[in-house]
């Protein structure tokens, strides 16, 4: 079976070459549009006690697709009880879950 040919700018171009090029472009676009969370992973999980209010909460840090990823940056998160801000390095804001409420009576 012979591949179909078309003329572009006066030259014959085989159909399978065109289809291959189109498939490669589609694949590249699909990968580049992928959500960062689709290729992210749990980089770390730890319990933290808030200094000002005494609340205990869990922080889950999300990492990029590779170690020391260029997608990672400084991300801020807050105490779920008083809003005290802290920072970590990750690919997206960390997930914060309250374990025990504040103890300062506020």
C-alpha positions in Angstrom: 0.0 0.0 0.0 1.4 3.3 -1.0 1.0 6.5 1.2 -1.1 9.3 -0.3 0.9 12.3 -1.4 -0.2 16.0 -1.6 1.7 19.0 -2.9 2.7 21.8 -0.4 4.8 24.6 -1.8 5.4 22.5 -4.9 6.7 19.5 -3.1 5.1 16.1 -2.5 4.5 15.4 1.2 3.5 12.0 2.3 0.3 11.8 4.3 1.8 9.7 7.0 4.4 12.4 7.7 1.7 15.0 8.0 -0.3 12.8 10.4 2.8 12.1 12.4 3.6 15.8 12.8 0.0 16.5 13.8 0.0 13.8 16.4 3.3 15.1 17.8 1.9 18.6 18.1 -1.3 17.3 19.7 0.7 15.2 22.2 3.0 18.2 23.1 -0.1 20.5 23.6 -1.8 17.9 25.8 1.2 17.4 28.0 1.8 21.2 28.4 -1.9 21.8 29.3 -1.9 19.0 31.9 -2.8 20.1 35.4 0.2 20.4 37.8 -1.8 18.4 40.3 -2.0 15.5 37.9 1.7 15.0 38.1 2.2 16.3 41.7 2.9 14.1 44.7 2.7 14.4 48.5 6.1 15.8 49.4 5.7 15.9 53.1 3.1 15.5 55.9 3.5 16.8 59.4 1.7 18.1 62.5 2.2 21.6 63.6 1.2 23.5 66.7 0.4 27.2 66.3 2.4 29.4 68.6 -0.1 32.2 69.1 -3.3 30.1 69.7 -2.2 26.6 70.5 -4.2 24.9 67.7 -2.8 21.6 66.3 -3.2 21.0 62.6 -1.8 18.8 59.8 0.0 20.3 56.9 0.4 18.3 53.6 3.0 19.8 51.2 2.5 19.1 47.5 5.7 18.7 45.4 6.3 19.1 41.7 6.9 16.3 39.2 10.7 16.1 39.9 12.9 16.8 42.9 13.8 20.5 43.2 11.2 21.2 40.5 11.2 24.6 38.9 7.4 24.5 39.5 8.0 24.6 43.2 8.0 28.0 45.0 7.4 29.5 48.4 3.7 28.8 49.4 1.9 30.4 52.3 -0.6 28.7 54.6 -2.4 29.8 57.7 -3.5 28.3 61.0 -7.1 27.2 60.5 -8.1 28.8 63.9 -6.3 32.1 64.0 -4.9 32.6 60.6 -1.2 32.9 61.7 0.8 32.7 58.4 3.7 30.3 57.8 5.5 29.2 54.6 6.8 26.1 52.9 8.2 25.2 49.5 5.9 23.3 47.2 4.2 23.2 43.8 0.9 24.5 45.1 -0.5 25.8 48.4 -0.4 23.0 51.0 -3.5 21.3 52.4 -4.2 22.2 56.0 -6.5 20.2 58.3 -7.4 21.1 61.9 -6.7 18.3 64.5 -7.5 20.2 67.7 -8.9 23.6 68.3 -7.1 26.6 69.8 -6.3 26.5 73.5 -5.9 30.2 74.2 -9.6 30.8 74.8 -9.9 33.1 71.8 
